[in-house]
């Protein structure tokens, strides 16, 4: 049984779309591999996004701004 032949949208190479292929269905296996500069990896480098105290403070400030009583 032959698998459908697809063309990679990133590099233009043809590849067989096999069941269970990791990544995107419209990208070849080489282009489907995760980059080291993905948003998930960049978020780990940002000290503000990973800091629990900073996130708690942001939530507190937003709550105070939204629900404060005008005097």
mmCIF file of the N, C-alpha and C atoms, coordinates in Angstrom:
data_MODEL
# 
_entry.id   MODEL 
# 
loop_
_atom_site.group_PDB 
_atom_site.id 
_atom_site.type_symbol 
_atom_site.label_atom_id 
_atom_site.label_alt_id 
_atom_site.label_comp_id 
_atom_site.label_asym_id 
_atom_site.label_entity_id 
_atom_site.label_seq_id 
_atom_site.pdbx_PDB_ins_code 
_atom_site.Cartn_x 
_atom_site.Cartn_y 
_atom_site.Cartn_z 
_atom_site.occupancy 
_atom_site.B_iso_or_equiv 
_atom_site.pdbx_formal_charge 
_atom_site.auth_seq_id 
_atom_site.auth_comp_id 
_atom_site.auth_asym_id 
_atom_site.auth_atom_id 
_atom_site.pdbx_PDB_model_num 
ATOM 1   N N  . UNK A 1 1  ? 0.852   -1.178 0.000  1.00 0.00 ? 1  UNK A N  1 
ATOM 2   C CA . UNK A 1 1  ? 0.000   0.000  0.000  1.00 0.00 ? 1  UNK A CA 1 
ATOM 3   C C  . UNK A 1 1  ? 0.894   1.236  0.000  1.00 0.00 ? 1  UNK A C  1 
ATOM 4   N N  . UNK A 1 2  ? 0.656   2.110  -0.934 1.00 0.00 ? 2  UNK A N  1 
ATOM 5   C CA . UNK A 1 2  ? 1.482   3.314  -0.997 1.00 0.00 ? 2  UNK A CA 1 
ATOM 6   C C  . UNK A 1 2  ? 0.809   4.446  -0.229 1.00 0.00 ? 2  UNK A C  1 
ATOM 7   N N  . UNK A 1 3  ? 1.629   5.288  0.310  1.00 0.00 ? 3  UNK A N  1 
ATOM 8   C CA . UNK A 1 3  ? 1.143   6.428  1.074  1.00 0.00 ? 3  UNK A CA 1 
ATOM 9   C C  . UNK A 1 3  ? 1.005   7.628  0.149  1.00 0.00 ? 3  UNK A C  1 
ATOM 10  N N  . UNK A 1 4  ? 0.100   8.566  0.476  1.00 0.00 ? 4  UNK A N  1 
ATOM 11  C CA . UNK A 1 4  ? -0.053  9.729  -0.388 1.00 0.00 ? 4  UNK A CA 1 
ATOM 12  C C  . UNK A 1 4  ? 1.224   10.577 -0.408 1.00 0.00 ? 4  UNK A C  1 
ATOM 13  N N  . UNK A 1 5  ? 1.523   11.105 -1.571 1.00 0.00 ? 5  UNK A N  1 
ATOM 14  C CA . UNK A 1 5  ? 2.688   11.971 -1.744 1.00 0.00 ? 5  UNK A CA 1 
ATOM 15  C C  . UNK A 1 5  ? 2.229   13.412 -1.528 1.00 0.00 ? 5  UNK A C  1 
ATOM 16  N N  . UNK A 1 6  ? 2.915   14.082 -0.624 1.00 0.00 ? 6  UNK A N  1 
ATOM 17  C CA . UNK A 1 6  ? 2.615   15.485 -0.318 1.00 0.00 ? 6  UNK A CA 1 
ATOM 18  C C  . UNK A 1 6  ? 3.833   16.333 -0.647 1.00 0.00 ? 6  UNK A C  1 
ATOM 19  N N  . UNK A 1 7  ? 3.615   17.632 -0.780 1.00 0.00 ? 7  UNK A N  1 
ATOM 20  C CA . UNK A 1 7  ? 4.704   18.579 -0.990 1.00 0.00 ? 7  UNK A CA 1 
ATOM 21  C C  . UNK A 1 7  ? 4.802   19.457 0.251  1.00 0.00 ? 7  UNK A C  1 
ATOM 22  N N  . UNK A 1 8  ? 5.991   19.555 0.782  1.00 0.00 ? 8  UNK A N  1 
ATOM 23  C CA . UNK A 1 8  ? 6.222   20.340 1.991  1.00 0.00 ? 8  UNK A CA 1 
ATOM 24  C C  . UNK A 1 8  ? 5.997   21.822 1.695  1.00 0.00 ? 8  UNK A C  1 
ATOM 25  N N  . UNK A 1 9  ? 5.225   22.485 2.554  1.00 0.00 ? 9  UNK A N  1 
ATOM 26  C CA . UNK A 1 9  ? 4.941   23.913 2.349  1.00 0.00 ? 9  UNK A CA 1 
ATOM 27  C C  . UNK A 1 9  ? 6.128   24.777 2.757  1.00 0.00 ? 9  UNK A C  1 
ATOM 28  N N  . UNK A 1 10 ? 7.044   24.218 3.517  1.00 0.00 ? 10 UNK A N  1 
ATOM 29  C CA . UNK A 1 10 ? 8.183   25.000 3.989  1.00 0.00 ? 10 UNK A CA 1 
ATOM 30  C C  . UNK A 1 10 ? 9.367   24.928 3.026  1.00 0.00 ? 10 UNK A C  1 
ATOM 31  N N  . UNK A 1 11 ? 9.733   23.710 2.616  1.00 0.00 ? 11 UNK A N  1 
ATOM 32  C CA . UNK A 1 11 ? 10.919  23.565 1.761  1.00 0.00 ? 11 UNK A CA 1 
ATOM 33  C C  . UNK A 1 11 ? 10.592  23.141 0.328  1.00 0.00 ? 11 UNK A C  1 
ATOM 34  N N  . UNK A 1 12 ? 9.374   22.657 0.076  1.00 0.00 ? 12 UNK A N  1 
ATOM 35  C CA . UNK A 1 12 ? 8.973   22.287 -1.274 1.00 0.00 ? 12 UNK A CA 1 
ATOM 36  C C  . UNK A 1 12 ? 9.325   20.869 -1.668 1.00 0.00 ? 12 UNK A C  1 
ATOM 37  N N  . UNK A 1 13 ? 9.902   20.079 -0.783 1.00 0.00 ? 13 UNK A N  1 
ATOM 38  C CA . UNK A 1 13 ? 10.253  18.694 -1.101 1.00 0.00 ? 13 UNK A CA 1 
ATOM 39  C C  . UNK A 1 13 ? 9.027   17.794 -1.028 1.00 0.00 ? 13 UNK A C  1 
ATOM 40  N N  . UNK A 1 14 ? 9.036   16.731 -1.839 1.00 0.00 ? 14 UNK A N  1 
ATOM 41  C CA . UNK A 1 14 ? 7.961   15.752 -1.776 1.00 0.00 ? 14 UNK A CA 1 
ATOM 42  C C  . UNK A 1 14 ? 8.286   14.722 -0.688 1.00 0.00 ? 14 UNK A C  1 
ATOM 43  N N  . UNK A 1 15 ? 7.245   14.243 -0.007 1.00 0.00 ? 15 UNK A N  1 
ATOM 44  C CA . UNK A 1 15 ? 7.429   13.225 1.023  1.00 0.00 ? 15 UNK A CA 1 
ATOM 45  C C  . UNK A 1 15 ? 6.170   12.391 1.097  1.00 0.00 ? 15 UNK A C  1 
ATOM 46  N N  . UNK A 1 16 ? 6.303   11.175 1.658  1.00 0.00 ? 16 UNK A N  1 
ATOM 47  C CA . UNK A 1 16 ? 5.155   10.298 1.847  1.00 0.00 ? 16 UNK A CA 1 
ATOM 48  C C  . UNK A 1 16 ? 4.517   10.606 3.188  1.00 0.00 ? 16 UNK A C  1 
ATOM 49  N N  . UNK A 1 17 ? 3.215   10.797 3.192  1.00 0.00 ? 17 UNK A N  1 
ATOM 50  C CA . UNK A 1 17 ? 2.479   11.069 4.423  1.00 0.00 ? 17 UNK A CA 1 
ATOM 51  C C  . UNK A 1 17 ? 2.098   9.736  5.050  1.00 0.00 ? 17 UNK A C  1 
ATOM 52  N N  . UNK A 1 18 ? 2.889   9.324  6.047  1.00 0.00 ? 18 UNK A N  1 
ATOM 53  C CA . UNK A 1 18 ? 2.670   8.042  6.693  1.00 0.00 ? 18 UNK A CA 1 
ATOM 54  C C  . UNK A 1 18 ? 1.849   8.245  7.966  1.00 0.00 ? 18 UNK A C  1 
ATOM 55  N N  . UNK A 1 19 ? 1.029   7.252  8.337  1.00 0.00 ? 19 UNK A N  1 
ATOM 56  C CA . UNK A 1 19 ? 0.286   7.354  9.584  1.00 0.00 ? 19 UNK A CA 1 
ATOM 57  C C  . UNK A 1 19 ? 1.232   7.405  10.776 1.00 0.00 ? 19 UNK A C  1 
ATOM 58  N N  . UNK A 1 20 ? 0.898   8.233  11.732 1.00 0.00 ? 20 UNK A N  1 
ATOM 59  C CA . UNK A 1 20 ? 1.710   8.344  12.923 1.00 0.00 ? 20 UNK A CA 1 
ATOM 60  C C  . UNK A 1 20 ? 2.932   9.229  12.749 1.00 0.00 ? 20 UNK A C  1 
ATOM 61  N N  . UNK A 1 21 ? 3.026   9.945  11.617 1.00 0.00 ? 21 UNK A N  1 
ATOM 62  C CA . UNK A 1 21 ? 4.164   10.837 11.396 1.00 0.00 ? 21 UNK A CA 1 
ATOM 63  C C  . UNK A 1 21 ? 4.072   11.996 12.373 1.00 0.00 ? 21 UNK A C  1 
ATOM 64  N N  . UNK A 1 22 ? 5.128   12.269 13.132 1.00 0.00 ? 22 UNK A N  1 
ATOM 65  C CA . UNK A 1 22 ? 5.073   13.405 14.048 1.00 0.00 ? 22 UNK A CA 1 
ATOM 66  C C  . UNK A 1 22 ? 5.125   14.721 13.286 1.00 0.00 ? 22 UNK A C  1 
ATOM 67  N N  . UNK A 1 23 ? 4.534   15.732 13.833 1.00 0.00 ? 23 UNK A N  1 
ATOM 68  C CA . UNK A 1 23 ? 4.583   17.053 13.217 1.00 0.00 ? 23 UNK A CA 1 
ATOM 69  C C  . UNK A 1 23 ? 3.354   17.342 12.384 1.00 0.00 ? 23 UNK A C  1 
ATOM 70  N N  . UNK A 1 24 ? 3.517   18.251 11.448 1.00 0.00 ? 24 UNK A N  1 
ATOM 71  C CA . UNK A 1 24 ? 2.412   18.719 10.618 1.00 0.00 ? 24 UNK A CA 1 
ATOM 72  C C  . UNK A 1 24 ? 2.230   17.830 9.403  1.00 0.00 ? 24 UNK A C  1 
ATOM 73  N N  . UNK A 1 25 ? 0.981   17.716 8.927  1.00 0.00 ? 25 UNK A N  1 
ATOM 74  C CA . UNK A 1 25 ? 0.691   16.864 7.773  1.00 0.00 ? 25 UNK A CA 1 
ATOM 75  C C  . UNK A 1 25 ? 1.134   17.516 6.472  1.00 0.00 ? 25 UNK A C  1 
ATOM 76  N N  . UNK A 1 26 ? 1.389   18.817 6.461  1.00 0.00 ? 26 UNK A N  1 
ATOM 77  C CA . UNK A 1 26 ? 1.784   19.482 5.229  1.00 0.00 ? 26 UNK A CA 1 
ATOM 78  C C  . UNK A 1 26 ? 3.270   19.845 5.233  1.00 0.00 ? 26 UNK A C  1 
ATOM 79  N N  . UNK A 1 27 ? 4.055   19.254 6.150  1.00 0.00 ? 27 UNK A N  1 
ATOM 80  C CA . UNK A 1 27 ? 5.501   19.486 6.204  1.00 0.00 ? 27 UNK A CA 1 
ATOM 81  C C  . UNK A 1 27 ? 6.231   18.164 6.228  1.00 0.00 ? 27 UNK A C  1 
ATOM 82  N N  . UNK A 1 28 ? 7.401   18.144 5.621  1.00 0.00 ? 28 UNK A N  1 
ATOM 83  C CA . UNK A 1 28 ? 8.209   16.924 5.623  1.00 0.00 ? 28 UNK A CA 1 
ATOM 84  C C  . UNK A 1 28 ? 8.762   16.684 7.029  1.00 0.00 ? 28 UNK A C  1 
ATOM 85  N N  . UNK A 1 29 ? 9.245   15.473 7.308  1.00 0.00 ? 29 UNK A N  1 
ATOM 86  C CA . UNK A 1 29 ? 9.737   15.174 8.659  1.00 0.00 ? 29 UNK A CA 1 
ATOM 87  C C  . UNK A 1 29 ? 10.868  16.105 9.114  1.00 0.00 ? 29 UNK A C  1 
ATOM 88  N N  . UNK A 1 30 ? 11.731  16.528 8.192  1.00 0.00 ? 30 UNK A N  1 
ATOM 89  C CA . UNK A 1 30 ? 12.827  17.422 8.579  1.00 0.00 ? 30 UNK A CA 1 
ATOM 90  C C  . UNK A 1 30 ? 12.302  18.794 9.004  1.00 0.00 ? 30 UNK A C  1 
ATOM 91  N N  . UNK A 1 31 ? 11.284  19.287 8.326  1.00 0.00 ? 31 UNK A N  1 
ATOM 92  C CA . UNK A 1 31 ? 10.731  20.606 8.649  1.00 0.00 ? 31 UNK A CA 1 
ATOM 93  C C  . UNK A 1 31 ? 9.755   20.539 9.819  1.00 0.00 ? 31 UNK A C  1 
ATOM 94  N N  . UNK A 1 32 ? 9.282   19.343 10.167 1.00 0.00 ? 32 UNK A N  1 
ATOM 95  C CA . UNK A 1 32 ? 8.342   19.195 11.272 1.00 0.00 ? 32 UNK A CA 1 
ATOM 96  C C  . UNK A 1 32 ? 9.023   19.171 12.621 1.00 0.00 ? 32 UNK A C  1 
ATOM 97  N N  . UNK A 1 33 ? 10.345  18.970 12.637 1.00 0.00 ? 33 UNK A N  1 
ATOM 98  C CA . UNK A 1 33 ? 11.054  18.924 13.909 1.00 0.00 ? 33 UNK A CA 1 
ATOM 99  C C  . UNK A 1 33 ? 10.955  20.275 14.591 1.00 0.00 ? 33 UNK A C  1 
ATOM 100 N N  . UNK A 1 34 ? 10.753  20.289 15.912 1.00 0.00 ? 34 UNK A N  1 
ATOM 101 C CA . UNK A 1 34 ? 10.616  21.570 16.616 1.00 0.00 ? 34 UNK A CA 1 
ATOM 102 C C  . UNK A 1 34 ? 11.910  22.368 16.562 1.00 0.00 ? 34 UNK A C  1 
ATOM 103 N N  . UNK A 1 35 ? 11.771  23.668 16.346 1.00 0.00 ? 35 UNK A N  1 
ATOM 104 C CA . UNK A 1 35 ? 12.925  24.557 16.334 1.00 0.00 ? 35 UNK A CA 1 
ATOM 105 C C  . UNK A 1 35 ? 13.346  24.873 17.757 1.00 0.00 ? 35 UNK A C  1 
ATOM 106 N N  . UNK A 1 36 ? 14.568  25.283 17.925 1.00 0.00 ? 36 UNK A N  1 
ATOM 107 C CA . UNK A 1 36 ? 15.031  25.666 19.260 1.00 0.00 ? 36 UNK A CA 1 
ATOM 108 C C  . UNK A 1 36 ? 14.544  27.059 19.630 1.00 0.00 ? 36 UNK A C  1 
ATOM 109 N N  . UNK A 1 37 ? 13.976  27.791 18.649 1.00 0.00 ? 37 UNK A N  1 
ATOM 110 C CA . UNK A 1 37 ? 13.522  29.161 18.899 1.00 0.00 ? 37 UNK A CA 1 
ATOM 111 C C  . UNK A 1 37 ? 11.993  29.243 18.864 1.00 0.00 ? 37 UNK A C  1 
ATOM 112 N N  . UNK A 1 38 ? 11.320  28.213 19.388 1.00 0.00 ? 38 UNK A N  1 
ATOM 113 C CA . UNK A 1 38 ? 9.865   28.225 19.420 1.00 0.00 ? 38 UNK A CA 1 
ATOM 114 C C  . UNK A 1 38 ? 9.377   29.111 20.562 1.00 0.00 ? 38 UNK A C  1 
ATOM 115 N N  . UNK A 1 39 ? 8.149   29.598 20.518 1.00 0.00 ? 39 UNK A N  1 
ATOM 116 C CA . UNK A 1 39 ? 7.644   30.438 21.605 1.00 0.00 ? 39 UNK A CA 1 
ATOM 117 C C  . UNK A 1 39 ? 7.693   29.763 22.969 1.00 0.00 ? 39 UNK A C  1 
ATOM 118 N N  . UNK A 1 40 ? 7.518   28.455 23.016 1.00 0.00 ? 40 UNK A N  1 
ATOM 119 C CA . UNK A 1 40 ? 7.572   27.751 24.293 1.00 0.00 ? 40 UNK A CA 1 
ATOM 120 C C  . UNK A 1 40 ? 8.971   27.846 24.896 1.00 0.00 ? 40 UNK A C  1 
ATOM 121 N N  . UNK A 1 41 ? 9.993   27.740 24.066 1.00 0.00 ? 41 UNK A N  1 
ATOM 122 C CA . UNK A 1 41 ? 11.361  27.833 24.567 1.00 0.00 ? 41 UNK A CA 1 
ATOM 123 C C  . UNK A 1 41 ? 11.728  29.264 24.919 1.00 0.00 ? 41 UNK A C  1 
ATOM 124 N N  . UNK A 1 42 ? 11.231  30.227 24.169 1.00 0.00 ? 42 UNK A N  1 
ATOM 125 C CA . UNK A 1 42 ? 11.529  31.623 24.467 1.00 0.00 ? 42 UNK A CA 1 
ATOM 126 C C  . UNK A 1 42 ? 10.883  32.048 25.769 1.00 0.00 ? 42 UNK A C  1 
ATOM 127 N N  . UNK A 1 43 ? 9.728   31.493 26.103 1.00 0.00 ? 43 UNK A N  1 
ATOM 128 C CA . UNK A 1 43 ? 9.043   31.872 27.338 1.00 0.00 ? 43 UNK A CA 1 
ATOM 129 C C  . UNK A 1 43 ? 9.877   31.461 28.547 1.00 0.00 ? 43 UNK A C  1 
ATOM 130 N N  . UNK A 1 44 ? 10.632  30.379 28.452 1.00 0.00 ? 44 UNK A N  1 
ATOM 131 C CA . UNK A 1 44 ? 11.472  29.953 29.550 1.00 0.00 ? 44 UNK A CA 1 
ATOM 132 C C  . UNK A 1 44 ? 12.643  30.893 29.788 1.00 0.00 ? 44 UNK A C  1 
ATOM 133 N N  . UNK A 1 45 ? 13.051  31.635 28.771 1.00 0.00 ? 45 UNK A N  1 
ATOM 134 C CA . UNK A 1 45 ? 14.157  32.569 28.916 1.00 0.00 ? 45 UNK A CA 1 
ATOM 135 C C  . UNK A 1 45 ? 13.724  33.909 29.476 1.00 0.00 ? 45 UNK A C  1 
ATOM 136 N N  . UNK A 1 46 ? 12.450  34.220 29.424 1.00 0.00 ? 46 UNK A N  1 
ATOM 137 C CA . UNK A 1 46 ? 11.946  35.500 29.900 1.00 0.00 ? 46 UNK A CA 1 
ATOM 138 C C  . UNK A 1 46 ? 11.700  35.411 31.399 1.00 0.00 ? 46 UNK A C  1 
ATOM 139 N N  . UNK A 1 47 ? 12.382  36.210 32.203 1.00 0.00 ? 47 UNK A N  1 
ATOM 140 C CA . UNK A 1 47 ? 12.213  36.091 33.654 1.00 0.00 ? 47 UNK A CA 1 
ATOM 141 C C  . UNK A 1 47 ? 10.829  36.509 34.133 1.00 0.00 ? 47 UNK A C  1 
ATOM 142 N N  . UNK A 1 48 ? 10.122  37.332 33.382 1.00 0.00 ? 48 UNK A N  1 
ATOM 143 C CA . UNK A 1 48 ? 8.815   37.792 33.843 1.00 0.00 ? 48 UNK A CA 1 
ATOM 144 C C  . UNK A 1 48 ? 7.717   36.760 33.642 1.00 0.00 ? 48 UNK A C  1 
ATOM 145 N N  . UNK A 1 49 ? 7.820   35.917 32.609 1.00 0.00 ? 49 UNK A N  1 
ATOM 146 C CA . UNK A 1 49 ? 6.748   34.961 32.340 1.00 0.00 ? 49 UNK A CA 1 
ATOM 147 C C  . UNK A 1 49 ? 6.820   33.745 33.250 1.00 0.00 ? 49 UNK A C  1 
ATOM 148 N N  . UNK A 1 50 ? 7.990   33.400 33.759 1.00 0.00 ? 50 UNK A N  1 
ATOM 149 C CA . UNK A 1 50 ? 8.131   32.218 34.581 1.00 0.00 ? 50 UNK A CA 1 
ATOM 150 C C  . UNK A 1 50 ? 8.082   32.507 36.071 1.00 0.00 ? 50 UNK A C  1 
ATOM 151 N N  . UNK A 1 51 ? 7.958   33.757 36.456 1.00 0.00 ? 51 UNK A N  1 
ATOM 152 C CA . UNK A 1 51 ? 8.010   34.128 37.862 1.00 0.00 ? 51 UNK A CA 1 
ATOM 153 C C  . UNK A 1 51 ? 6.614   34.095 38.471 1.00 0.00 ? 51 UNK A C  1 
ATOM 154 N N  . UNK A 1 52 ? 6.410   33.234 39.441 1.00 0.00 ? 52 UNK A N  1 
ATOM 155 C CA . UNK A 1 52 ? 5.085   33.096 40.068 1.00 0.00 ? 52 UNK A CA 1 
ATOM 156 C C  . UNK A 1 52 ? 4.680   34.362 40.808 1.00 0.00 ? 52 UNK A C  1 
ATOM 157 N N  . UNK A 1 53 ? 5.632   34.977 41.475 1.00 0.00 ? 53 UNK A N  1 
ATOM 158 C CA . UNK A 1 53 ? 5.313   36.190 42.232 1.00 0.00 ? 53 UNK A CA 1 
ATOM 159 C C  . UNK A 1 53 ? 4.880   37.316 41.300 1.00 0.00 ? 53 UNK A C  1 
ATOM 160 N N  . UNK A 1 54 ? 5.558   37.450 40.160 1.00 0.00 ? 54 UNK A N  1 
ATOM 161 C CA . UNK A 1 54 ? 5.190   38.493 39.204 1.00 0.00 ? 54 UNK A CA 1 
ATOM 162 C C  . UNK A 1 54 ? 3.801   38.225 38.632 1.00 0.00 ? 54 UNK A C  1 
ATOM 163 N N  . UNK A 1 55 ? 3.500   36.958 38.344 1.00 0.00 ? 55 UNK A N  1 
ATOM 164 C CA . UNK A 1 55 ? 2.174   36.621 37.827 1.00 0.00 ? 55 UNK A CA 1 
ATOM 165 C C  . UNK A 1 55 ? 1.093   36.886 38.864 1.00 0.00 ? 55 UNK A C  1 
ATOM 166 N N  . UNK A 1 56 ? 1.361   36.565 40.110 1.00 0.00 ? 56 UNK A N  1 
ATOM 167 C CA . UNK A 1 56 ? 0.390   36.816 41.172 1.00 0.00 ? 56 UNK A CA 1 
ATOM 168 C C  . UNK A 1 56 ? 0.161   38.317 41.335 1.00 0.00 ? 56 UNK A C  1 
ATOM 169 N N  . UNK A 1 57 ? 1.216   39.090 41.241 1.00 0.00 ? 57 UNK A N  1 
ATOM 170 C CA . UNK A 1 57 ? 1.087   40.543 41.350 1.00 0.00 ? 57 UNK A CA 1 
ATOM 171 C C  . UNK A 1 57 ? 0.284   41.114 40.181 1.00 0.00 ? 57 UNK A C  1 
ATOM 172 N N  . UNK A 1 58 ? 0.534   40.594 38.970 1.00 0.00 ? 58 UNK A N  1 
ATOM 173 C CA . UNK A 1 58 ? -0.249  41.036 37.799 1.00 0.00 ? 58 UNK A CA 1 
ATOM 174 C C  . UNK A 1 58 ? -1.732  40.740 37.996 1.00 0.00 ? 58 UNK A C  1 
ATOM 175 N N  . UNK A 1 59 ? -2.043  39.542 38.480 1.00 0.00 ? 59 UNK A N  1 
ATOM 176 C CA . UNK A 1 59 ? -3.444  39.181 38.700 1.00 0.00 ? 59 UNK A CA 1 
ATOM 177 C C  . UNK A 1 59 ? -4.083  40.087 39.749 1.00 0.00 ? 59 UNK A C  1 
ATOM 178 N N  . UNK A 1 60 ? -3.345  40.378 40.820 1.00 0.00 ? 60 UNK A N  1 
ATOM 179 C CA . UNK A 1 60 ? -3.871  41.241 41.868 1.00 0.00 ? 60 UNK A CA 1 
ATOM 180 C C  . UNK A 1 60 ? -4.141  42.653 41.340 1.00 0.00 ? 60 UNK A C  1 
ATOM 181 N N  . UNK A 1 61 ? -3.225  43.190 40.565 1.00 0.00 ? 61 UNK A N  1 
ATOM 182 C CA . UNK A 1 61 ? -3.398  44.539 40.015 1.00 0.00 ? 61 UNK A CA 1 
ATOM 183 C C  . UNK A 1 61 ? -4.581  44.579 39.056 1.00 0.00 ? 61 UNK A C  1 
ATOM 184 N N  . UNK A 1 62 ? -4.697  43.559 38.191 1.00 0.00 ? 62 UNK A N  1 
ATOM 185 C CA . UNK A 1 62 ? -5.830  43.528 37.254 1.00 0.00 ? 62 UNK A CA 1 
ATOM 186 C C  . UNK A 1 62 ? -7.148  43.412 38.009 1.00 0.00 ? 62 UNK A C  1 
ATOM 187 N N  . UNK A 1 63 ? -7.190  42.589 39.047 1.00 0.00 ? 63 UNK A N  1 
ATOM 188 C CA . UNK A 1 63 ? -8.403  42.446 39.841 1.00 0.00 ? 63 UNK A CA 1 
ATOM 189 C C  . UNK A 1 63 ? -8.753  43.772 40.515 1.00 0.00 ? 63 UNK A C  1 
ATOM 190 N N  . UNK A 1 64 ? -7.753  44.440 41.080 1.00 0.00 ? 64 UNK A N  1 
ATOM 191 C CA . UNK A 1 64 ? -7.998  45.728 41.726 1.00 0.00 ? 64 UNK A CA 1 
ATOM 192 C C  . UNK A 1 64 ? -8.480  46.777 40.730 1.00 0.00 ? 64 UNK A C  1 
ATOM 193 N N  . UNK A 1 65 ? -7.932  46.762 39.525 1.00 0.00 ? 65 UNK A N  1 
ATOM 194 C CA . UNK A 1 65 ? -8.347  47.755 38.506 1.00 0.00 ? 65 UNK A CA 1 
ATOM 195 C C  . UNK A 1 65 ? -9.773  47.473 38.038 1.00 0.00 ? 65 UNK A C  1 
ATOM 196 N N  . UNK A 1 66 ? -10.113 46.207 37.884 1.00 0.00 ? 66 UNK A N  1 
ATOM 197 C CA . UNK A 1 66 ? -11.437 45.863 37.376 1.00 0.00 ? 66 UNK A CA 1 
ATOM 198 C C  . UNK A 1 66 ? -12.537 46.051 38.406 1.00 0.00 ? 66 UNK A C  1 
ATOM 199 N N  . UNK A 1 67 ? -12.251 45.718 39.640 1.00 0.00 ? 67 UNK A N  1 
ATOM 200 C CA . UNK A 1 67 ? -13.309 45.683 40.646 1.00 0.00 ? 67 UNK A CA 1 
ATOM 201 C C  . UNK A 1 67 ? -13.192 46.752 41.725 1.00 0.00 ? 67 UNK A C  1 
ATOM 202 N N  . UNK A 1 68 ? -12.364 47.750 41.508 1.00 0.00 ? 68 UNK A N  1 
ATOM 203 C CA . UNK A 1 68 ? -12.234 48.792 42.531 1.00 0.00 ? 68 UNK A CA 1 
ATOM 204 C C  . UNK A 1 68 ? -13.500 49.642 42.575 1.00 0.00 ? 68 UNK A C  1 
ATOM 205 N N  . UNK A 1 69 ? -13.772 50.149 43.743 1.00 0.00 ? 69 UNK A N  1 
ATOM 206 C CA . UNK A 1 69 ? -14.942 51.008 43.908 1.00 0.00 ? 69 UNK A CA 1 
ATOM 207 C C  . UNK A 1 69 ? -14.493 52.439 43.753 1.00 0.00 ? 69 UNK A C  1 
ATOM 208 N N  . UNK A 1 70 ? -15.159 53.166 42.863 1.00 0.00 ? 70 UNK A N  1 
ATOM 209 C CA . UNK A 1 70 ? -14.814 54.569 42.652 1.00 0.00 ? 70 UNK A CA 1 
ATOM 210 C C  . UNK A 1 70 ? -15.317 55.401 43.829 1.00 0.00 ? 70 UNK A C  1 
ATOM 211 N N  . UNK A 1 71 ? -14.442 56.207 44.408 1.00 0.00 ? 71 UNK A N  1 
ATOM 212 C CA . UNK A 1 71 ? -14.821 57.002 45.579 1.00 0.00 ? 71 UNK A CA 1 
ATOM 213 C C  . UNK A 1 71 ? -15.366 58.349 45.177 1.00 0.00 ? 71 UNK A C  1 
# 
